[in-house]
Amino acid sequence: MNLIQGREELSAEVLTGRFAIERREMVLEQLRARGIRDQRVLAAMDRVPRHLFVETNDQDEAYADHPLPIGEGQTVSQPLIVAVMLEALELAGTEKVLEVGTGSGYQTALLGGLAREVYSVELLESLARIAEERLRDLGYIEVTVVVGDGSLGLPEKAPFDAIIVSAAAPDIPKALLEQLAEGGRLVVPVGPAHSQELKVVRKREGMPVVTTLGGCRFVPLIGEQGYQKGW
């Protein structure tokens, strides 16, 4: 090992240790202290390296309490809102899950550790390909990334035990309701700009039962059953 290589490896070890500490602090101070109780969700967020799913220039902010840009006008959500949505899915590890909006692949990686089978649909091919490569390089082989209109779901793989939507829809997309299994859970932000609500939809005897978790703010879901021309 030469001196330069040794310095590079030492630097990588220091950074890894620092991010591990920041990740643990995120879990304790931003999630557990603010009401997240699902131990599987907390463990997954303590395990997945969020700093590797953001732009290099933003890595120092990866575990901060706010969203971050990931390119193409999209963002990776604030850690707390990610945890709230994952907890609302009530995953036990046996489910087949659909994610609408792959983004950087961060939430996709979390789902990979929480469910049996994960399909993630991303409208923007550039984001999908980067996320797919990142997930593969990090060893997240439990997930499949598909380029397409996520507002229409993925009918060829339906039904899904759980569906999570990472962008705001004007209404609960009908296609996603149709692809939700009996007893399944759909988590989706619904509403116009600046006034969305996070909805949890449970399918009971073929009918949607909707509860609201509170206010939120997401980028728009673009697609046939989303916002076709932005806000």
DRENDO-1510 file (C-alpha; in Angstrom, 1 decimal, always signed):
<recs>
REC; n; res; u; v; w
REC; 1; MET; +0.0; +0.0; +0.0 .
REC; 2; ASN; +1.5; +3.4; -1.0 .
REC; 3; LEU; +1.1; +6.6; +1.1 .
REC; 4; ILE; -1.6; +8.2; -1.1 .
REC; 5; GLN; -3.7; +5.0; -1.1 .
REC; 6; GLY; -3.3; +4.7; +2.6 .
REC; 7; ARG; -4.5; +8.3; +3.1 .
REC; 8; GLU; -7.5; +7.7; +0.8 .
REC; 9; GLU; -8.5; +4.6; +2.7 .
REC; 10; LEU; -8.1; +6.3; +6.1 .
REC; 11; SER; -10.2; +9.3; +4.8 .
REC; 12; ALA; -12.9; +6.9; +3.7 .
REC; 13; GLU; -13.0; +5.1; +7.0 .
REC; 14; VAL; -13.3; +8.5; +8.9 .
REC; 15; LEU; -16.1; +9.6; +6.6 .
REC; 16; THR; -17.9; +6.3; +7.0 .
REC; 17; GLY; -17.7; +6.5; +10.8 .
REC; 18; ARG; -18.9; +10.1; +10.8 .
REC; 19; PHE; -21.9; +9.3; +8.7 .
REC; 20; ALA; -22.7; +6.3; +10.9 .
REC; 21; ILE; -22.8; +8.6; +13.9 .
REC; 22; GLU; -25.0; +11.2; +12.1 .
REC; 23; ARG; -27.3; +8.4; +10.9 .
REC; 24; ARG; -27.7; +7.1; +14.5 .
REC; 25; GLU; -28.4; +10.7; +15.7 .
REC; 26; MET; -31.0; +11.1; +13.0 .
REC; 27; VAL; -32.8; +8.0; +14.1 .
REC; 28; LEU; -32.8; +8.9; +17.8 .
REC; 29; GLU; -33.4; +12.7; +17.6 .
REC; 30; GLN; -35.5; +13.1; +14.4 .
REC; 31; LEU; -37.5; +9.8; +14.3 .
REC; 32; ARG; -37.7; +8.0; +17.6 .
REC; 33; ALA; -38.0; +11.3; +19.7 .
REC; 34; ARG; -40.8; +12.5; +17.4 .
REC; 35; GLY; -43.0; +9.4; +17.6 .
REC; 36; ILE; -41.8; +6.8; +15.1 .
REC; 37; ARG; -42.2; +3.5; +16.9 .
REC; 38; ASP; -41.9; +0.8; +14.2 .
REC; 39; GLN; -38.6; -0.9; +15.2 .
REC; 40; ARG; -38.1; -2.3; +11.7 .
REC; 41; VAL; -38.4; +1.1; +10.1 .
REC; 42; LEU; -36.0; +2.6; +12.7 .
REC; 43; ALA; -33.5; -0.2; +12.1 .
REC; 44; ALA; -33.7; +0.2; +8.3 .
REC; 45; MET; -33.1; +3.9; +8.5 .
REC; 46; ASP; -30.2; +3.3; +10.8 .
REC; 47; ARG; -28.8; +0.9; +8.3 .
REC; 48; VAL; -29.2; +2.5; +4.9 .
REC; 49; PRO; -26.5; +5.1; +4.0 .
REC; 50; ARG; -28.7; +8.1; +3.1 .
REC; 51; HIS; -25.5; +10.1; +2.2 .
REC; 52; LEU; -24.9; +7.8; -0.8 .
REC; 53; PHE; -28.4; +8.7; -2.2 .
REC; 54; VAL; -27.9; +12.5; -2.5 .
REC; 55; GLU; -25.6; +14.7; -4.6 .
REC; 56; THR; -22.0; +14.6; -3.5 .
REC; 57; ASN; -22.1; +18.3; -2.7 .
REC; 58; ASP; -25.0; +17.7; -0.3 .
REC; 59; GLN; -23.6; +14.7; +1.6 .
REC; 60; ASP; -22.8; +16.9; +4.6 .
REC; 61; GLU; -26.6; +17.6; +4.9 .
REC; 62; ALA; -27.7; +14.0; +4.2 .
REC; 63; TYR; -28.9; +13.4; +7.7 .
REC; 64; ALA; -30.3; +16.9; +8.4 .
REC; 65; ASP; -34.0; +17.5; +9.1 .
REC; 66; HIS; -35.0; +18.6; +5.6 .
REC; 67; PRO; -35.4; +17.4; +2.0 .
REC; 68; LEU; -32.6; +17.6; -0.5 .
REC; 69; PRO; -32.4; +18.1; -4.3 .
REC; 70; ILE; -31.5; +15.1; -6.3 .
REC; 71; GLY; -31.7; +16.6; -9.8 .
REC; 72; GLU; -34.4; +17.0; -12.5 .
REC; 73; GLY; -36.3; +19.3; -10.1 .
REC; 74; GLN; -36.9; +16.4; -7.7 .
REC; 75; THR; -36.1; +15.9; -4.0 .
REC; 76; VAL; -35.4; +13.2; -1.5 .
REC; 77; SER; -37.9; +13.8; +1.3 .
REC; 78; GLN; -37.1; +14.8; +4.9 .
REC; 79; PRO; -36.1; +11.7; +7.0 .
REC; 80; LEU; -39.2; +12.1; +9.3 .
REC; 81; ILE; -41.7; +12.1; +6.4 .
REC; 82; VAL; -40.0; +9.0; +4.9 .
REC; 83; ALA; -40.3; +7.2; +8.3 .
REC; 84; VAL; -43.9; +8.3; +8.8 .
REC; 85; MET; -44.9; +6.9; +5.4 .
REC; 86; LEU; -43.0; +3.7; +5.8 .
REC; 87; GLU; -44.5; +3.2; +9.3 .
REC; 88; ALA; -48.0; +3.7; +7.8 .
REC; 89; LEU; -47.5; +0.8; +5.4 .
REC; 90; GLU; -47.3; -1.6; +8.4 .
REC; 91; LEU; -44.8; -3.9; +6.7 .
REC; 92; ALA; -44.0; -7.2; +8.3 .
REC; 93; GLY; -41.5; -8.4; +5.7 .
REC; 94; THR; -43.7; -10.7; +3.6 .
REC; 95; GLU; -45.3; -8.1; +1.3 .
REC; 96; LYS; -45.1; -7.2; -2.3 .
REC; 97; VAL; -44.7; -3.4; -2.5 .
REC; 98; LEU; -45.1; -0.9; -5.3 .
REC; 99; GLU; -43.2; +2.4; -5.0 .
REC; 100; VAL; -44.3; +5.3; -7.2 .
REC; 101; GLY; -41.4; +7.6; -7.7 .
REC; 102; THR; -38.0; +6.0; -7.3 .
REC; 103; GLY; -36.1; +9.3; -7.2 .
REC; 104; SER; -32.6; +8.7; -5.9 .
REC; 105; GLY; -33.4; +5.2; -4.7 .
REC; 106; TYR; -33.2; +6.0; -1.0 .
REC; 107; GLN; -36.7; +5.0; +0.0 .
REC; 108; THR; -36.4; +2.1; -2.5 .
REC; 109; ALA; -33.4; +0.7; -0.5 .
REC; 110; LEU; -35.4; +1.1; +2.7 .
REC; 111; LEU; -38.3; -0.8; +1.2 .
REC; 112; GLY; -35.9; -3.5; +0.1 .
REC; 113; GLY; -35.1; -4.3; +3.7 .
REC; 114; LEU; -38.7; -4.1; +4.9 .
REC; 115; ALA; -40.6; -6.1; +2.3 .
REC; 116; ARG; -40.3; -9.4; +0.4 .
REC; 117; GLU; -40.6; -8.0; -3.1 .
REC; 118; VAL; -40.3; -4.3; -4.3 .
REC; 119; TYR; -41.2; -2.7; -7.6 .
REC; 120; SER; -40.4; +1.0; -8.1 .
REC; 121; VAL; -41.6; +3.0; -11.0 .
REC; 122; GLU; -39.9; +6.3; -12.1 .
REC; 123; LEU; -41.1; +8.5; -14.9 .
REC; 124; LEU; -37.7; +10.2; -15.5 .
REC; 125; GLU; -35.4; +7.7; -17.1 .
REC; 126; SER; -32.3; +9.6; -16.1 .
REC; 127; LEU; -33.2; +9.3; -12.4 .
REC; 128; ALA; -34.3; +5.7; -12.8 .
REC; 129; ARG; -31.0; +4.6; -14.4 .
REC; 130; ILE; -28.8; +6.4; -11.8 .
REC; 131; ALA; -30.9; +4.9; -8.9 .
REC; 132; GLU; -30.8; +1.4; -10.5 .
REC; 133; GLU; -27.1; +1.5; -10.8 .
REC; 134; ARG; -26.6; +2.9; -7.3 .
REC; 135; LEU; -28.9; +0.2; -5.8 .
REC; 136; ARG; -27.1; -2.5; -7.6 .
REC; 137; ASP; -23.6; -1.3; -6.6 .
REC; 138; LEU; -24.7; -1.1; -2.9 .
REC; 139; GLY; -26.1; -4.6; -3.1 .
REC; 140; TYR; -29.8; -3.9; -2.9 .
REC; 141; ILE; -30.9; -6.7; -5.2 .
REC; 142; GLU; -34.4; -7.1; -3.7 .
REC; 143; VAL; -35.9; -4.3; -5.9 .
REC; 144; THR; -36.8; -3.8; -9.5 .
REC; 145; VAL; -36.8; -0.3; -11.0 .
REC; 146; VAL; -39.1; +0.3; -14.0 .
REC; 147; VAL; -39.3; +3.4; -16.2 .
REC; 148; GLY; -42.9; +4.5; -16.7 .
REC; 149; ASP; -45.9; +6.4; -15.6 .
REC; 150; GLY; -46.2; +5.6; -11.9 .
REC; 151; SER; -49.7; +7.1; -11.6 .
REC; 152; LEU; -50.9; +4.1; -13.6 .
REC; 153; GLY; -49.1; +1.7; -11.3 .
REC; 154; LEU; -47.7; -1.6; -12.6 .
REC; 155; PRO; -50.7; -3.7; -13.5 .
REC; 156; GLU; -48.7; -6.7; -14.8 .
REC; 157; LYS; -47.3; -7.2; -11.2 .
REC; 158; ALA; -50.5; -6.4; -9.3 .
REC; 159; PRO; -52.0; -6.9; -6.8 .
REC; 160; PHE; -49.8; -5.2; -4.2 .
REC; 161; ASP; -50.0; -5.5; -0.5 .
REC; 162; ALA; -48.7; -2.0; -0.1 .
REC; 163; ILE; -48.2; +1.0; -2.3 .
REC; 164; ILE; -46.3; +4.2; -1.5 .
REC; 165; VAL; -46.4; +7.4; -3.6 .
REC; 166; SER; -43.5; +9.8; -3.3 .
REC; 167; ALA; -45.2; +12.7; -5.1 .
REC; 168; ALA; -48.4; +14.7; -4.6 .
REC; 169; ALA; -51.5; +13.6; -6.6 .
REC; 170; PRO; -54.6; +15.8; -7.2 .
REC; 171; ASP; -56.7; +12.9; -6.1 .
REC; 172; ILE; -56.1; +9.3; -5.0 .
REC; 173; PRO; -55.1; +7.6; -8.3 .
REC; 174; LYS; -57.9; +5.1; -9.3 .
REC; 175; ALA; -55.3; +2.8; -11.0 .
REC; 176; LEU; -53.4; +2.4; -7.7 .
REC; 177; LEU; -56.6; +1.6; -5.8 .
REC; 178; GLU; -57.5; -1.1; -8.3 .
REC; 179; GLN; -54.0; -2.6; -8.0 .
REC; 180; LEU; -54.1; -2.6; -4.2 .
REC; 181; ALA; -54.8; -6.1; -2.7 .
REC; 182; GLU; -57.7; -6.6; -0.3 .
REC; 183; GLY; -56.5; -5.5; +3.1 .
REC; 184; GLY; -53.6; -3.6; +1.6 .
REC; 185; ARG; -52.4; -0.1; +2.4 .
REC; 186; LEU; -51.8; +2.8; +0.1 .
REC; 187; VAL; -49.9; +5.9; +1.3 .
REC; 188; VAL; -50.1; +9.0; -0.9 .
REC; 189; PRO; -50.0; +12.8; -0.5 .
REC; 190; VAL; -53.1; +14.4; -2.0 .
REC; 191; GLY; -53.9; +18.0; -2.8 .
REC; 192; PRO; -52.7; +21.2; -4.6 .
REC; 193; ALA; -49.5; +23.1; -4.1 .
REC; 194; HIS; -48.8; +24.1; -0.5 .
REC; 195; SER; -51.9; +22.4; +1.0 .
REC; 196; GLN; -51.5; +18.6; +0.7 .
REC; 197; GLU; -52.5; +16.0; +3.2 .
REC; 198; LEU; -50.9; +12.6; +3.6 .
REC; 199; LYS; -53.5; +10.0; +3.1 .
REC; 200; VAL; -53.5; +6.3; +4.2 .
REC; 201; VAL; -56.0; +4.2; +2.2 .
REC; 202; ARG; -56.9; +0.7; +3.4 .
REC; 203; LYS; -58.9; -1.6; +1.1 .
REC; 204; ARG; -61.7; -3.4; +2.9 .
REC; 205; GLU; -64.2; -5.5; +1.0 .
REC; 206; GLY; -63.1; -3.8; -2.2 .
REC; 207; MET; -63.7; -0.3; -0.8 .
REC; 208; PRO; -61.2; +2.4; +0.2 .
REC; 209; VAL; -61.1; +3.5; +3.8 .
REC; 210; VAL; -59.2; +6.7; +4.1 .
REC; 211; THR; -57.5; +8.4; +7.1 .
REC; 212; THR; -55.3; +11.5; +7.2 .
REC; 213; LEU; -51.9; +11.7; +8.9 .
REC; 214; GLY; -51.5; +15.4; +8.5 .
REC; 215; GLY; -50.2; +18.1; +6.2 .
REC; 216; CYS; -47.2; +17.7; +3.9 .
REC; 217; ARG; -45.5; +19.2; +0.8 .
REC; 218; PHE; -44.3; +17.1; -2.1 .
REC; 219; VAL; -43.3; +17.7; -5.7 .
REC; 220; PRO; -46.2; +16.9; -8.1 .
REC; 221; LEU; -47.0; +13.4; -9.4 .
REC; 222; ILE; -46.8; +13.8; -13.2 .
REC; 223; GLY; -48.7; +11.3; -15.4 .
REC; 224; GLU; -52.1; +10.3; -16.7 .
REC; 225; GLN; -53.7; +10.2; -13.2 .
REC; 226; GLY; -51.4; +12.8; -11.7 .
REC; 227; TYR; -50.6; +16.4; -12.7 .
REC; 228; GLN; -50.2; +16.3; -16.5 .
REC; 229; LYS; -49.0; +20.0; -16.7 .
REC; 230; GLY; -47.5; +20.6; -13.3 .
REC; 231; TRP; -49.3; +22.6; -10.6 .
</recs>
